[in-house]
Amino acid sequence: ATTRAAGGEPRQTTVLRGRRLFLARRAWIVLAALTLGLFVASIPGAYERFRTACESSGCDIAQLSPEGKNALLEAGLGLKMGHYAIYTVFLAIVLALGYWLIGGILFWKRSDNRLVLYASMTFVTFGAMQANTLYLLAEEYSVWDLPVEVVHFVGNASFFVLFCVFPDGRFVPRWTRWTAAAWIAYWLLHSFFPDSSLSPSTWPLLIDKSLLLGLIGSLVLAQIYRYRRVSGQTARQQTKWVVFGFTAAFAVFFAVELIGWIFALNRPGIPELFYKSVGSAVITLCALLIPLSISFAILHHRLW
């Protein structure tokens, strides 16, 4: 079924019916239940990990080093590592819930629409992945390694492809089909064949990062082309809100990184505590601008 949006641009809204709708909804429920179950199961392990300082140089992104632990205890606020662990886990839950809320609303409202159902699945899996606790579960219990990799693959792959077809469900320009295929192949090899010679994990760091940046850059160029050459007034308003969410989130992330790097040059421990407490809270709140901006485009500008 093809309809026409308020701004005059054609919009593909393929409606699922009958057996296809039944199977699609059941698949969504299975994937959402798996994602939620893995996330809940990862919380106790994440708490235990964050309440202890790492003893090696390869610290977890949210785990304090011995210097960070000393800075926390010497801050004069009566805080202990247990408080830090609760705080960090709370931020992870808030971040995941922000994406799940949007995904749940989309499924509840328009699960019979193929694009809406796909977007809903994307937010559910990508939100759990962003919380960054699932891999801790896989590290502690190897039996969960494959399910965790499935969620990571779906979240990473679907989020990129979603913005190849944003906002009307079409690949514009047409070469974005190949960009999407390359992105999917990248994460397929990375997630399920990490020891293969073709896996990005075995590539030189320069090649790996250059490819990722090139794919992301091509997506930005495609959205600029779509905005200027294809989108009507309504689609442009929808795109503006989503671009605002992404731009604000990335700008704050790089600002926090820069501040932490500057202070790390002079006072080790203090900048780490800043980055993993105050900085993490700011990054989490700004990361929520992404689902919030998409929800505003959905509700106010009638996206999907």
C-alpha positions in Angstrom: 0.0 0.0 0.0 1.4 3.4 -1.0 0.1 6.6 0.5 1.1 10.2 0.2 2.4 12.3 3.1 1.2 15.7 4.0 4.2 17.3 2.4 3.4 15.7 -0.9 6.2 13.1 -1.0 5.2 9.4 -1.7 5.6 7.1 1.3 5.9 3.4 1.2 3.7 1.9 3.9 3.5 -1.8 3.2 0.9 -3.3 5.5 1.3 -6.8 6.8 -1.8 -9.0 7.0 -2.8 -12.5 7.8 -0.1 -15.1 8.3 2.7 -12.6 7.6 1.5 -10.3 10.3 1.1 -13.2 12.7 4.6 -14.5 12.1 6.2 -11.0 12.2 4.6 -10.1 15.5 5.6 -13.5 17.1 9.2 -13.0 15.9 9.2 -9.5 17.4 7.9 -10.8 20.7 10.5 -13.6 20.8 13.4 -11.2 20.0 12.1 -8.6 22.5 11.7 -11.2 25.2 15.2 -12.5 24.5 16.6 -9.0 24.7 14.8 -8.1 27.9 15.7 -11.4 29.5 19.4 -11.1 28.7 19.4 -7.5 29.9 17.8 -8.4 33.3 20.1 -11.3 33.7 23.2 -9.1 33.1 22.3 -6.6 35.9 23.7 -8.7 38.8 26.9 -9.4 37.0 27.3 -5.8 36.0 26.8 -4.7 39.6 29.5 -7.1 40.8 31.9 -5.9 38.1 31.4 -2.2 38.8 31.7 -2.5 42.6 35.3 -3.7 42.3 38.3 -1.9 40.8 40.0 -3.5 37.8 43.4 -4.9 38.5 44.9 -4.8 35.0 45.4 -2.1 32.4 42.4 -3.3 30.3 39.6 -1.8 32.4 36.0 -2.1 31.5 34.6 1.2 30.1 32.6 1.8 33.2 34.8 0.0 35.8 37.0 2.2 37.9 40.8 1.7 38.0 42.6 1.6 41.4 43.3 5.4 41.0 39.6 6.1 40.3 38.6 4.0 43.3 41.0 6.0 45.5 39.6 9.3 44.1 36.1 8.1 44.9 37.0 7.2 48.5 38.9 10.4 49.0 36.2 12.7 47.6 34.8 13.3 51.1 31.3 12.4 50.2 31.1 9.1 52.1 30.7 7.1 48.9 31.8 3.5 48.4 32.3 1.3 45.4 28.8 -0.2 46.0 27.3 3.3 45.5 29.2 3.7 42.3 28.0 0.3 41.1 24.3 1.1 41.8 24.7 4.5 40.1 26.3 3.0 37.0 23.7 0.2 36.7 20.9 2.8 37.1 22.3 4.8 34.2 22.3 1.6 32.0 18.7 0.9 32.9 17.6 4.4 32.1 19.4 4.4 28.8 17.8 1.0 27.8 14.3 2.1 28.9 14.5 5.2 26.7 14.8 3.1 23.6 12.4 0.4 24.8 9.7 3.0 25.4 9.8 4.2 21.8 10.0 0.6 20.5 7.0 -0.4 22.6 4.9 2.5 21.5 5.6 1.8 17.9 4.7 -1.9 18.3 1.5 -1.1 20.1 0.4 1.6 17.7 1.4 0.2 14.2 2.8 -3.3 14.4 0.9 -4.1 11.2 3.2 -1.7 9.2 6.4 -3.3 8.0 8.6 -0.2 8.5 7.2 0.6 11.9 7.7 -3.0 13.1 11.3 -3.0 11.9 12.0 0.4 13.6 10.4 -1.0 16.8 12.7 -4.0 16.7 15.7 -1.8 16.1 15.0 0.4 19.2 14.5 -2.6 21.4 17.7 -4.3 20.5 19.9 -1.2 20.0 18.8 0.1 23.4 19.9 -3.0 25.2 23.2 -3.0 23.3 23.8 0.7 24.2 23.5 -0.1 27.9 26.7 -2.1 27.5 26.0 -4.8 30.1 25.1 -7.8 27.9 28.7 -8.7 27.1 29.4 -9.0 30.8 26.9 -11.7 31.0 28.5 -13.5 28.0 31.9 -13.2 29.7 30.7 -14.8 32.9 28.5 -17.5 31.3 29.7 -18.7 27.9 26.4 -20.4 27.2 24.9 -16.9 26.7 27.5 -15.8 24.2 25.5 -16.7 21.1 22.2 -15.1 22.2 24.1 -11.9 23.2 25.9 -11.8 19.8 22.5 -12.2 18.1 21.2 -9.2 19.9 24.3 -7.2 19.3 24.2 -8.1 15.6 20.6 -7.2 15.2 21.0 -3.9 17.1 24.1 -2.8 15.2 22.9 -3.9 11.7 19.3 -2.8 12.0 20.1 0.7 13.4 22.3 1.6 10.4 19.9 0.2 7.8 17.0 2.0 9.5 18.6 5.3 8.6 19.4 4.2 5.1 15.6 4.2 4.6 14.7 7.0 6.9 12.0 8.5 6.9 9.9 6.9 4.2 11.2 3.3 4.0 13.0 3.7 0.6 16.7 3.4 -0.2 17.6 6.8 -1.4 19.9 7.1 -3.3 19.9 3.6 -4.6 23.5 2.9 -3.8 22.6 2.9 -0.1 21.4 -0.7 -0.7 25.1 -1.6 -1.1 26.1 0.4 1.8 23.6 -1.3 4.0 24.7 -4.7 2.6 28.4 -3.9 3.5 27.4 -2.8 7.0 25.4 -6.0 7.6 28.3 -8.1 6.3 30.7 -6.3 8.5 28.8 -7.0 11.7 27.9 -10.5 10.6 31.6 -11.4 10.4 32.4 -9.4 13.5 29.7 -11.1 15.6 29.6 -14.7 14.5 33.0 -15.3 12.9 35.5 -13.3 15.1 38.4 -15.7 14.5 38.0 -15.8 10.7 40.7 -14.2 8.6 37.8 -12.2 7.0 36.6 -10.9 10.4 37.1 -7.2 11.1 38.5 -8.1 14.5 41.6 -9.5 12.7 42.1 -6.5 10.5 44.7 -3.7 11.1 43.1 -1.0 13.3 43.5 1.7 10.6 41.6 -0.4 8.0 38.9 -1.3 10.4 38.2 2.2 11.6 38.5 3.7 8.1 35.9 1.4 6.8 33.5 2.2 9.7 34.0 5.9 9.2 33.5 5.6 5.5 30.2 3.7 5.8 28.9 6.2 8.4 30.0 9.1 6.3 28.2 7.6 3.2 25.0 7.5 5.3 25.4 11.1 6.2 25.9 12.1 2.6 22.8 10.0 1.6 20.7 11.8 4.2 21.9 15.2 2.9 21.0 14.2 -0.7 17.6 12.9 0.4 16.9 16.1 2.4 17.9 18.4 -0.5 16.7 16.5 -3.5 13.9 14.1 -2.5 12.2 15.0 0.8 9.1 17.2 0.9 8.3 19.7 3.7 6.9 17.1 6.2 9.9 14.7 5.7 12.3 17.6 6.1 10.8 18.5 9.5 11.0 14.9 10.6 14.6 14.7 9.5 15.5 18.0 11.3 14.4 16.6 14.7 16.3 13.4 14.3 19.4 15.2 13.1 19.2 17.5 16.1 19.1 14.5 18.4 22.1 12.8 16.8 24.1 16.0 16.6 23.5 17.0 20.3 24.4 13.5 21.5 27.6 13.3 19.6 28.6 16.8 20.4 28.2 16.2 24.2 30.0 12.9 23.9 33.1 14.4 22.3 33.0 17.4 24.7 33.1 15.0 27.7 35.9 13.0 26.1 37.9 16.1 25.5 37.5 17.4 29.1 38.5 14.0 30.5 41.5 13.9 28.2 42.7 17.4 29.2 42.4 16.6 33.0 44.1 13.2 32.5 47.2 15.0 31.5 47.7 16.4 35.0 45.7 14.6 37.6 45.1 10.8 37.0 42.2 9.4 38.9 40.2 12.5 39.2 39.3 12.8 35.5 38.5 9.1 35.4 36.0 9.5 38.2 34.6 12.6 36.5 34.2 10.8 33.2 32.7 7.6 34.7 30.3 9.4 37.0 29.3 12.9 36.0 30.4 12.4 32.4 28.5 9.1 32.1 25.3 10.8 33.4 25.6 13.6 30.9 26.3 11.2 28.0 23.3 9.0 29.0 20.9 11.9 29.1 22.1 13.2 25.8 22.0 9.7 24.2 18.3 9.7 25.1 17.9 12.7 22.8 18.1 10.2 19.9 14.9 8.2 20.8 13.2 11.4 22.1 13.8 13.2 18.9 12.5 10.3 16.9 9.4 10.1 19.1 8.8 13.8 18.6 9.0 13.3 14.8 6.6 10.4 15.2 4.0 12.1 17.4 4.2 15.7 16.3 5.0 15.4 12.6 3.2 12.1 12.1 6.2 10.0 11.1 5.0 6.5 10.2 
